[in-house]
Amino acid sequence: MTNWTLAARAEKMNPSVIREILKVTEKPGIISLAGGLPSPKTFPIESFAAAAASVLATDGASALQYAASEGYTPLREAIAAFLPWDVHPDQVLITTGSQQALDLIGKVLIDAGSRVLVETPTYLGALQAFAPMEPQVVSVASDSEGVLIDDLAAKAGSGADKARFLYVLPNFQNPTGRTMSEARREALVAQAAALNLPLVEDNPYGDLWFDQAPPKPLTARNPEGCIYMGSFSKVLAPGLRLGYVVAPRQMYPKLLQAKQAADLHTPSFNQRLVSEVIKNGFLDRHVPTIRQLYK
Ligand SMILES: Cc1ncc(COP(=O)(O)O)c(C=O)c1O
């Protein structure tokens, strides 16, 4: 294919640095702290074995069939129930990892040249997901408590150059590890609302605290102004590729349409497996064991 003409957006795609790192970590004897790679010791393999047998025995045909793009209803209900603010299951979209959520959000909110605000530094995988949409990525200065509010106002832009959103990781930020303070969260949500700037909140690590749970999510403070992303990768197993988005009602249909076009739906079997594993309070017992191990 030496003389094929590639799309201009393909020129914007780069090999994922994270995937390159993961290739190295697959070699024996290597423990890498470079990616957010869960310890395999935390994978509840026996619970998955039991759940797989149960799902196949009781719901096998549906588990192996095409399914709704929104996701498996009992799983959406479980997610809505465990999030710490008032979420309706209709607002939960199951995604193929939260990485897919980044892709869908980018497709729905970014035009070529759109201003997109990010923390300094930020998750490389998000930059990679947004890159094909050709945004103008603008860094907002941060300190040990998170994004600097004055710099956010200065970088938000206006008119046609108004930022489409701020992508932000308040808990155990990748790559810095920093957690945004309560005061900074309040100030950020207030400033974003004043600027009418959507917040895209990515929270794959929020449950993995050692001594004290982090303050409540940004989205819990202003659900209509935020898109929230969660993941089962760090609390169950990343190979499942199971994440989710909680979106305001006017955004949801567009994310759903992007999801339909991308992969129809997240694997039915994996969704039922997780739904089966987490029922009866499993995460309340399992997640503390992960915290303990990492501590
Ligand atoms: C900040 C952040 N967001 C998203 C992801 C993607 O996670 P998932 O496995 O849910 O796609 C990661 C993975 O390490 C991450 O660190």
The ligand as a Gaussian input file, in Angstrom:
#p B3LYP/6-31G(d) Opt

LIG

0 1
 C       -7.307000       8.379000      32.913000
 C       -7.723000       7.195000      32.127000
 N       -8.846000       7.263000      31.398000
 C       -9.270000       6.209000      30.687000
 C       -8.557000       5.042000      30.657000
 C       -9.058000       3.917000      29.822000
 O       -9.586000       2.915000      30.620000
 P      -10.533000       1.754000      30.068000
 O       -9.829000       0.494000      30.340000
 O      -11.818000       1.916000      30.840000
 O      -10.746000       1.995000      28.602000
 C       -7.370000       4.922000      31.407000
 C       -6.574000       3.680000      31.383000
 O       -5.545000       3.550000      31.963000
 C       -6.956000       6.030000      32.155000
 O       -5.830000       5.998000      32.884000

